[in-house]
Amino acid sequence: MIMSRSNKVVVPNCKAALNQMKYEIAAEFGLMTGGYSSNGADTEFAGELGAVSGQSGSVHWSRLSTRQAGSVGGEITRRLVAQAEQVMGGGFQL
């Protein structure tokens, strides 16, 4: 039996935080070609560094391989699980 996937947003207010996490992880993996920021703080020192990002979130997700996109999604999952374990006091033991 194949389970169907549900992409239903459970907590609508978390969409911006998840999007920011996605771009941060992509940058850590070297997949970013520009900056992403919800408040423009990424351009604060860009002039001193010699580059100003004119476009937020310029990762072109369609140009990433399935493996690269999966790596970003997997890292998001790992971080969310780690955060939940911290909140729950150490996590679940088998």
Backbone hydrogen bonds, N-H to C=O, Kabsch-Sander energy under -0.5 kcal/mol:
donor,donor_aa,acceptor,acceptor_aa,energy
3,M,1,M,-0.5
7,N,5,R,-0.5
10,V,8,K,-0.6
14,C,11,V,-2.0
15,K,12,P,-1.3
18,L,14,C,-2.6
19,N,15,K,-2.3
20,Q,16,A,-2.4
21,M,17,A,-2.3
22,K,18,L,-2.3
23,Y,19,N,-2.1
24,E,20,Q,-2.4
25,I,21,M,-2.5
26,A,22,K,-2.2
27,A,23,Y,-2.1
28,E,24,E,-2.2
29,F,25,I,-2.1
30,G,27,A,-1.3
31,L,26,A,-3.3
32,M,26,A,-0.6
35,G,55,Q,-0.6
43,T,40,G,-1.5
44,E,41,A,-1.3
47,G,43,T,-0.6
49,L,45,F,-1.3
50,G,46,A,-0.8
50,G,47,G,-0.6
51,A,46,A,-2.3
54,G,52,V,-0.7
57,G,35,G,-2.7
61,W,59,V,-1.2
63,R,60,H,-2.3
64,L,61,W,-1.0
69,A,65,S,-2.5
70,G,66,T,-2.5
71,S,67,R,-2.0
72,V,68,Q,-1.9
73,G,69,A,-2.3
74,G,70,G,-2.8
75,E,71,S,-2.1
76,I,72,V,-2.1
77,T,73,G,-2.1
78,R,74,G,-2.5
79,R,75,E,-2.5
80,L,76,I,-2.5
81,V,77,T,-2.5
82,A,78,R,-2.3
83,Q,79,R,-2.3
84,A,80,L,-2.3
85,E,81,V,-2.5
86,Q,82,A,-2.0
87,V,83,Q,-2.2
88,M,84,A,-2.2
89,G,86,Q,-0.9
90,G,85,E,-2.2
91,G,85,E,-0.7
